[in-house]
Amino acid sequence: MTTIPDRIDDISAEWLTAIFSDSGKVHSAVKSAEVGPIGSEAGTLSSMARCRLSYKEPGRGGPENVVVKLMPEDPAVRHRAEELQGFEHEIRFYTEIASKIPLRVPVFYYGSCSNHRAALVLEDLGGLEFRDQIGGLSHRQTVAAARHIAGLHAQFWNTSQKEALGWIPVDDFAITQSYADAWPNFEKTYGGRIGTEAVSLGCRLGAATGHLLEAVARRPHTFCHGDYRADNLFFGDGGDPDGVVVIDWQLPTRSIGALDVARLMGASELQPEHSIQRTEPFVVWHDRLLVAGITDYGREEALNDLKLGALLNLFRPIHVFAKWGPDPGGRKGLFLDAIATRHFAFAVDIGASSLLDQSGRL
């Protein structure tokens, strides 16, 4: 068995030659590999590198560039990645599901997990447009991404196919567990920035946790990306500015499809210029579900699920705040600022608090 690199510096032409040979997708030895790290530390469960390749037999060679994902080097993050089985899930996604769904995802060349090490080798999408979490998405990009994910949700919507997805966990919303302890300090840090209405919602949210989870359990479930936001999206596939490629399938879940949409709209979309645009991505997503045959799921019912998803996503910035503290600095600080202010603004804008009574219960 080919030894999996433990760090980016361990990626070599010899290792790439071996894994390409095993896959049968490339028929020339790799002559050289220029390896450089990509990505950042904020919100990731892997270390990533871009490899620029040359081949001993160029006419029989493969891609000029690939992206390699390895286990994160930080011991605590590595432990979390293993606990979540992120690499196992992503490898199974590419080998068992990717070819059967109406989504464009990176070409998969290799994936393996062994002895606390893991690696994936994927298509390099560097030629497409990328807007990270801090920069956010335009309204047009958000609409395109919402339309795109609807095809996946429709395919696995509350059907017997979910039995074939038993390896994908039902979302247990473990992020809710840190809320009660972290909220007071979060409120002190962000209260002035998110506004009084958002603070009021945050104060009521903790009491509603159990009721929110019970409400989700009663709703139709589907296959969700689980981390559907700007950092995991590329645009411009095939020259179409609305062409979307979805990456990072380490956290797939079975939950309400509106949870993905609320994550997209809440964490990633820049504030729309017109209020009518605020729900347009949701409307486009729901319209595509209807076209795909999910006709027993009305607009009001779907909008309630979007509000439910928005409330559940409010736990995310507080969970990150609990891990990183009030002033993590650098890109971590910018990342936390972006998801904290945007998630609360989105929940307020769509009236998510209407699902709660004054005691915080649904």
C-alpha positions in Angstrom: 0.0 0.0 0.0 1.3 3.5 -0.9 2.2 5.5 2.2 0.0 8.5 2.6 2.0 11.8 3.2 1.6 13.2 6.7 2.4 16.8 5.7 2.4 18.9 2.6 6.2 18.8 2.5 6.0 15.0 2.1 4.1 15.2 -1.2 6.5 14.0 -4.0 6.5 13.1 -7.6 7.1 9.5 -6.6 4.0 9.4 -4.5 1.8 11.0 -7.2 3.2 8.5 -9.7 2.2 5.6 -7.5 -1.4 6.8 -6.8 -2.0 7.8 -10.4 -0.8 4.3 -11.5 -3.1 2.6 -9.0 -6.1 4.7 -10.2 -5.5 3.9 -13.9 -6.3 7.5 -14.8 -2.8 8.6 -15.7 -0.4 6.6 -17.8 2.9 8.3 -17.3 5.2 8.7 -14.4 5.3 12.2 -12.8 8.6 13.8 -13.6 8.3 16.7 -11.2 5.8 18.2 -8.8 5.9 21.8 -7.7 4.0 21.8 -4.4 2.7 24.9 -2.6 0.1 25.3 0.2 -3.3 26.9 -0.5 -6.2 27.9 1.6 -6.2 29.2 5.1 -6.6 28.1 8.7 -10.0 29.5 9.2 -12.9 27.0 9.2 -11.0 24.1 7.6 -10.5 20.5 8.5 -7.6 19.8 6.1 -4.3 21.0 4.8 -4.3 21.7 1.1 -1.7 22.1 -1.6 -1.6 22.8 -5.3 0.7 20.6 -7.3 2.0 21.7 -10.7 3.0 18.6 -12.6 5.2 17.6 -15.4 5.4 14.0 -16.9 8.1 11.8 -18.2 5.8 11.0 -21.1 3.8 14.1 -21.7 1.6 12.6 -24.3 0.4 10.0 -21.8 0.3 12.4 -18.9 -2.6 13.7 -16.9 -3.7 17.0 -15.4 -1.2 19.9 -15.3 -2.3 20.8 -11.8 -4.1 18.9 -9.0 -5.2 19.8 -5.4 -4.1 17.5 -2.6 -6.0 17.5 0.7 -4.2 16.0 3.7 -5.0 15.7 7.4 -4.5 19.0 9.1 -1.2 19.4 10.9 -2.6 21.1 14.0 -3.2 18.2 16.5 -6.4 19.5 17.8 -7.9 20.1 14.4 -6.6 16.7 13.2 -8.4 15.1 16.2 -11.6 16.9 15.2 -11.3 15.8 11.6 -10.9 12.2 12.7 -13.8 12.5 15.1 -16.1 13.8 12.4 -14.8 11.2 9.9 -14.4 14.0 7.4 -12.0 12.3 5.0 -13.9 9.0 5.1 -17.1 10.8 4.3 -15.6 12.8 1.5 -14.0 9.7 -0.1 -17.2 7.8 0.0 -19.0 10.8 -1.5 -16.7 10.9 -4.5 -16.6 7.1 -5.0 -20.3 6.3 -4.4 -22.4 9.4 -5.0 -20.6 12.1 -7.1 -21.3 10.5 -10.5 -25.0 10.0 -9.8 -26.0 13.6 -8.8 -26.9 16.7 -10.9 -24.0 18.7 -9.5 -20.6 19.7 -10.9 -17.9 18.6 -8.5 -14.1 18.4 -8.9 -12.7 15.4 -10.8 -11.6 12.8 -8.3 -8.2 11.1 -8.8 -7.5 9.4 -5.5 -8.6 9.0 -1.9 -7.4 6.9 1.0 -7.4 6.8 4.8 -5.0 4.7 6.9 -3.2 4.9 10.3 -4.4 8.4 11.2 -3.4 9.7 7.8 -5.7 10.6 4.9 -5.4 12.1 1.4 -7.5 13.2 -1.5 -6.3 14.2 -5.0 -8.7 16.3 -6.9 -9.1 18.5 -9.9 -7.6 22.0 -9.6 -10.3 24.6 -10.1 -8.0 27.6 -10.0 -9.1 28.9 -13.3 -12.7 29.6 -12.0 -13.9 32.5 -10.0 -13.7 32.1 -6.2 -15.1 34.5 -3.6 -14.1 33.5 -0.1 -16.2 33.7 3.1 -14.8 37.1 4.0 -15.4 38.6 0.6 -18.8 37.1 0.3 -21.0 36.3 -2.7 -22.8 38.6 -5.0 -26.6 38.3 -5.2 -26.3 36.7 -8.6 -23.9 34.1 -7.3 -26.1 33.3 -4.3 -29.1 32.7 -6.6 -27.0 30.5 -8.9 -25.7 28.4 -5.9 -29.3 28.1 -4.5 -30.6 26.8 -7.8 -27.7 24.4 -8.1 -28.1 22.7 -4.7 -31.8 22.2 -5.2 -31.1 19.4 -7.7 -29.3 17.5 -5.0 -32.0 18.0 -2.4 -34.7 17.0 -4.9 -32.9 13.8 -5.8 -32.9 12.5 -2.2 -36.0 14.2 -0.9 -37.7 12.1 1.8 -37.5 8.9 -0.3 -36.3 5.4 0.2 -33.0 6.4 -1.3 -32.0 7.6 2.1 -31.6 4.0 3.2 -28.6 3.9 0.9 -27.1 6.9 2.6 -26.9 5.3 6.1 -23.2 6.3 6.4 -24.2 9.9 6.2 -25.1 11.1 9.7 -28.3 12.8 10.6 -27.3 16.3 11.8 -27.1 16.2 15.6 -26.5 19.9 15.9 -23.7 19.5 18.4 -22.9 23.2 17.8 -25.8 24.1 20.1 -24.1 22.7 23.2 -21.7 25.7 23.7 -24.4 28.3 23.3 -25.5 28.9 26.9 -22.0 29.4 28.2 -20.8 31.5 25.2 -23.8 33.8 24.5 -23.2 36.3 27.3 -19.6 37.1 26.1 -20.7 37.0 22.5 -23.4 39.6 23.3 -20.9 41.8 25.0 -18.6 41.6 22.0 -21.1 41.8 19.1 -24.3 43.2 20.6 -23.6 46.7 19.3 -22.8 45.5 15.9 -25.7 43.1 15.3 -28.4 45.4 16.8 -31.1 45.3 19.4 -33.5 43.1 17.5 -30.8 40.5 16.9 -29.7 40.6 20.5 -33.3 40.0 21.6 -33.4 37.0 19.3 -30.1 35.7 20.6 -31.3 36.0 24.2 -34.4 33.9 23.4 -32.7 31.3 21.2 -31.1 29.3 24.0 -34.4 28.4 25.5 -35.7 27.2 22.2 -32.9 24.7 21.4 -34.8 21.5 22.2 -37.9 22.7 20.4 -35.9 23.7 17.3 -34.3 20.2 17.1 -37.7 18.5 17.6 -39.1 20.6 14.8 -36.3 19.6 12.4 -36.8 16.0 13.3 -40.4 16.2 12.1 -39.6 17.8 8.7 -38.7 16.0 5.4 -35.0 15.2 5.3 -32.7 15.0 2.4 -29.0 14.8 1.6 -27.4 18.1 2.5 -23.9 19.4 1.8 -23.6 20.5 5.4 -21.2 23.4 4.8 -22.8 25.2 1.9 -21.1 28.6 1.8 -18.7 30.8 -0.2 -15.5 29.0 0.7 -16.8 25.8 -0.9 -18.1 27.3 -4.2 -16.5 28.1 -7.5 -18.2 30.0 -10.4 -17.8 30.3 -14.1 -17.7 26.6 -15.0 -17.7 26.1 -18.8 -17.6 29.9 -19.3 -21.0 30.3 -17.8 -20.9 32.9 -15.0 -23.8 31.0 -13.3 -22.0 27.7 -13.6 -21.2 26.4 -10.1 -18.8 23.8 -8.8 -19.2 22.6 -5.3 -16.2 21.4 -3.2 -15.5 20.1 0.3 -17.8 17.2 1.0 -16.4 16.4 4.4 -19.5 17.3 6.4 -22.5 15.8 4.5 -25.6 15.4 6.6 -29.2 14.3 6.4 -31.4 17.2 7.4 -33.8 19.8 6.0 -32.7 21.1 2.6 -33.5 24.6 3.7 -30.6 24.4 6.2 -28.1 24.5 3.3 -30.0 27.4 1.7 -30.1 29.3 5.0 -26.3 28.7 5.4 -25.7 30.0 1.9 -27.8 33.1 2.2 -27.0 33.8 5.8 -23.2 33.3 5.9 -22.2 34.2 2.4 -24.4 36.7 0.6 -23.5 40.3 0.8 -26.4 42.6 1.8 -28.7 42.8 -1.2 -29.4 46.3 -2.5 -33.2 45.8 -2.6 -35.3 44.0 0.1 -37.1 42.0 -2.5 -33.9 40.3 -3.4 -33.4 39.0 0.1 -35.6 35.9 -0.5 -35.0 35.5 -4.2 -32.4 32.7 -3.8 -34.9 30.8 -1.6 -37.6 31.3 -4.2 -35.4 30.0 -7.0 -34.4 27.0 -4.8 -38.1 26.2 -4.0 -39.2 26.7 -7.7 -36.6 24.1 -8.8 -37.8 21.6 -6.2 -41.3 22.0 -7.6 -40.0 21.5 -11.2 -38.2 18.4 -10.0 -41.4 16.9 -8.7 -41.5 17.9 -5.0 -45.0 19.2 -5.4 -46.3 18.5 -1.9 -44.0 21.2 -0.4 -45.7 24.5 -0.5 -44.0 28.0 -0.4 -45.1 28.8 3.1 -44.0 25.5 4.4 -40.7 25.9 2.8 -40.3 29.5 4.1 -40.9 28.2 7.6 -38.2 25.7 7.1 -35.9 28.5 5.9 -36.6 30.4 9.1 -35.9 27.2 11.1 -32.6 26.9 9.2 -31.8 30.5 9.9 -32.3 30.0 13.6 -30.2 26.9 13.8 -27.4 28.6 11.9 -27.3 31.3 14.6 -25.6 28.7 16.8 -22.6 28.6 14.3 -21.0 31.9 15.0 -21.5 31.5 18.8 -19.8 28.0 18.5 -16.9 29.5 16.6 -16.7 32.3 19.1 -16.5 29.8 22.0 -13.6 28.1 20.3 -11.6 31.1 19.2 -12.5 33.8 21.7 -13.6 37.4 21.2 -10.4 38.6 19.3 -8.7 35.7 17.4 -7.0 38.2 15.1 -6.0 37.7 11.4 -8.2 35.9 9.0 -9.9 34.0 11.9 -11.1 37.3 13.2 -12.4 38.5 9.9 -14.1 35.1 9.3 -15.8 35.3 12.7 -17.0 38.9 12.1 -18.4 37.9 8.7 -20.5 34.9 9.9 -21.6 36.6 13.1 -23.0 39.8 11.5 -24.4 38.1 8.4 -26.2 35.2 10.1 -28.0 37.5 12.6 -28.8 40.1 9.9 -30.3 37.3 7.7 -32.4 35.9 10.6 -33.8 39.3 11.4 -34.4 40.2 7.8 -36.6 37.1 7.0 -38.5 37.3 10.3 -37.1 34.1 11.8 -38.1 35.2 15.3 -41.8 34.8 14.2 -41.2 31.0 14.9 -40.6 31.7 18.6 -42.9 32.9 21.3 -41.8 35.3 24.0 -40.4 32.4 26.1 -38.3 31.1 23.2 -40.5 28.1 22.5 -41.7 27.3 19.0 
